[in-house]
């Protein structure tokens, strides 16, 4: 049986951000999604490093777009989740839901 | 609409370090956000993160065994050469046979010969392809010790000669 590799927190956030917009997930949009949802800004280099790891694990695919003047003549790279990526995200979501069920019993208590 | 040009040095650094992150896409993303009103400090912060992450990735991919082998060979070669030079220098500064038999001279000579021997042996063994990183690391340590001991002994001997 193949040993299962768990995703790191940033990898999971990036994967979920790639899944969120329907077709056009690229660096800027992904980092905005993460900043908007988590309230903390992530460096674009960290996002790209995480995307590269996800690509190597076969969880996302990359496609090069057309260069645009808005970007100084540079192209965007668009990312899409693969079937394995969607399954991994669902599995991680279910695991987190199950594990976080204990949180409700701690409501109202300060740390 | 006129373009805001990002800091030149930061762009130059980004071109060199950021190319591994999906080619030009990262550069384009940063340029796009800079056009949308991000500050120079933000741009510099992002470029610093690129350099940091690219550097860490480079360190992880370095062939450490090979690097340690090459480094230890160079250090050991330098140590052996330095020891031979120091012996020749010490002999040149010695004026009489009696001085050659003094404990100070003999002690210096012994250390220098030992340094030269360790240097030559490490240099010879480091030339072989080592498969284990631990052996390469050990040789690197020996190379550093030999070079330091050689330099210190030479400096000490030169000082002693000048005092005489």
Interface residues (C-beta under 8 A of the other chain):
Chain A: X26 X27 X28 X43 X44 X45 X46 X48 X49 X51 X52 X62 X64 X67 X68 X70 X71 X72 X74 X75 X76 X77
Chain B: X3 X18 X21 X22 X23 X24 X25 X26 X27 X28 X29 X30 X31 X32 X33 X35 X45 X46 X49 X50 X52 X53 X54 X57
